[in-house]
Amino acid sequence: MRFLVRDRLLAFGDDYWIEDDHGNRVFLVDGKAMRLRDTFELKDTQGRVLIDIRQKMFALRDTMVIERDGEPLATVRRKRLSLLRNHYRVALADGRTVLDVSGKVLDREFAIEYDGELLAVVSRRWLHVRETYGVDVVREDADPALLIAVTVCVIHLSEKGREED
C-alpha cells in the first residue's frame, strides 16, 4: 500500500489529504490550531476520527502521543540524534512492542521497523511531483493509519527540532 503526502501542507494548524497511489483520498490530517499543544487528528474520508495525535506536555524530550478511541496506542520520542540520521522510538501501549524509525527525516527518507523487519518506507525517490513524498506500507498485516500517524509525528518533531536549533 502506497500513500502520497503533499509535503508543503504539513504544518501545525493545516489540514491536508493523504492519497493512495491512484489519487484517491484516503486520510485527512486535521491540524488543530489554537490549542496549547500541537494536536492532529487522522480522519477517514467520512470525517470519522481514526487516530488522535498530540504533543505530550511536560516531557523531558519532545514526545508525541498517539491515541485511538481515547485509549493510548503509542508514544513517539526522539531516540538519538546524529548528523546524518534521525532515530525515533515508538513504544506501543502493549508495553512489549517497540518500533524503530531511522533515516533522514527532514529529507523524507526514512524507514519504520519492528524487530529488524521493515514495516514502511517513507521516501521522495519514487515520485516526480515536487513537494510530495510517499509512505509505502510494506507489510500487508501492518496498520496503515498507525504508520501514517507515526510518520506525521516524527516529521513534526523533526521540523520542530530544526526550528529550535
C-alpha positions in Angstrom: 0.0 0.0 0.0 1.5 3.3 -1.0 0.2 6.7 0.2 1.1 10.1 -1.2 1.5 13.2 1.1 1.9 16.8 -0.2 4.8 18.0 1.9 4.3 21.7 1.9 0.9 21.2 3.6 2.4 19.5 6.7 2.2 22.4 9.1 0.5 22.8 12.5 -3.0 24.2 12.0 -3.2 23.0 8.4 -5.4 20.2 7.0 -4.3 18.0 4.2 -5.3 14.9 2.4 -3.2 11.7 2.1 -4.0 9.9 -1.1 -3.4 6.4 -2.3 -1.2 5.8 -5.4 -4.3 6.0 -7.6 -5.0 9.6 -6.4 -8.0 8.7 -4.2 -8.3 10.5 -0.9 -7.8 8.0 2.0 -6.9 10.0 5.1 -7.4 13.6 6.2 -4.8 15.0 8.7 -6.6 17.7 10.6 -4.2 20.1 12.3 -5.8 21.6 15.3 -4.8 25.3 15.7 -5.4 27.4 18.8 -4.5 24.6 21.2 -1.9 24.7 24.0 -0.1 21.8 22.4 0.4 20.6 18.9 -2.6 18.3 18.0 -3.6 16.5 14.9 -6.5 14.1 14.0 -6.2 11.4 11.4 -9.7 11.1 9.8 -11.2 8.8 7.2 -13.0 10.1 4.1 -16.3 10.3 6.0 -14.7 12.6 8.7 -14.5 10.0 11.4 -11.5 10.4 13.7 -9.4 7.3 13.4 -6.4 8.5 15.5 -5.6 11.4 17.7 -2.0 12.7 17.8 -0.9 15.2 20.4 2.3 16.6 21.8 2.9 15.4 25.4 3.1 18.3 27.8 5.9 18.5 30.4 8.0 15.8 28.8 11.8 15.9 29.2 12.3 15.3 25.5 9.8 16.1 22.7 7.2 13.4 22.8 4.0 12.8 20.9 1.2 10.5 21.9 -1.0 8.6 19.5 -4.5 7.5 20.7 -7.3 5.5 19.2 -10.8 5.9 20.6 -9.4 7.8 23.6 -7.1 5.0 24.5 -3.3 5.3 24.3 -1.9 3.5 21.2 1.8 4.6 21.1 4.3 7.2 22.3 6.9 8.6 19.9 10.2 10.0 21.2 13.4 11.1 19.7 15.9 8.3 20.4 19.2 9.8 19.5 20.5 12.4 17.0 23.4 12.1 14.7 24.5 14.4 11.9 23.4 12.1 9.2 20.3 10.2 10.6 17.5 10.8 13.0 16.3 8.0 15.3 12.9 7.8 16.9 11.4 5.2 19.2 7.7 4.3 19.1 6.6 2.4 22.1 3.2 0.8 21.6 0.7 0.7 24.5 1.0 -3.0 25.0 4.4 -2.4 26.7 6.2 -5.0 24.6 6.3 -3.7 21.1 8.8 -1.0 20.1 9.1 0.4 16.5 12.3 2.0 15.4 12.2 4.9 13.0 15.5 5.9 11.4 16.9 7.8 8.5 16.9 11.3 7.1 13.6 12.6 8.4 14.0 16.1 7.1 14.8 14.7 3.7 11.8 12.4 3.9 13.9 9.3 3.5 13.4 7.0 6.5 12.2 3.6 7.5 9.8 2.2 10.2 10.9 -1.2 11.5 9.8 -3.7 14.1 12.5 -6.1 15.5 14.6 -5.5 12.4 11.7 -6.2 10.0 10.7 -3.4 7.6 7.1 -2.2 8.1 7.1 1.0 6.0 9.4 3.2 3.9 9.0 7.0 3.6 10.6 8.4 0.5 10.6 11.1 -2.2 12.7 9.0 -4.5 9.8 7.2 -6.3 7.9 10.4 -7.0 8.3 13.0 -9.7 5.9 15.5 -8.1 7.7 18.3 -6.2 7.0 18.7 -2.5 5.4 15.2 -2.3 6.7 12.1 -0.5 5.3 8.5 -0.3 4.6 6.3 2.6 5.0 2.7 1.4 3.5 0.2 3.8 5.4 -2.9 3.1 3.7 -5.5 5.4 0.1 -6.3 4.5 -0.8 -7.0 8.1 0.5 -3.6 9.3 -1.9 -0.9 10.4 -1.6 1.9 7.8 -3.3 4.5 10.0 -0.8 3.9 12.8 2.2 4.0 10.4 0.9 7.3 8.9 0.4 8.7 12.4 4.0 7.7 13.3 5.2 9.4 10.1 3.3 12.6 11.0 4.8 12.5 14.5 8.4 12.1 13.5 8.3 14.7 10.7 6.5 17.1 13.1 9.1 16.5 15.9 12.0 16.8 13.4 10.7 20.0 11.9 10.1 21.5 15.4 13.6 20.5 16.4 15.1 22.2 13.4 13.2 25.4 14.2 14.5 25.4 17.7 18.2 24.9 16.6 
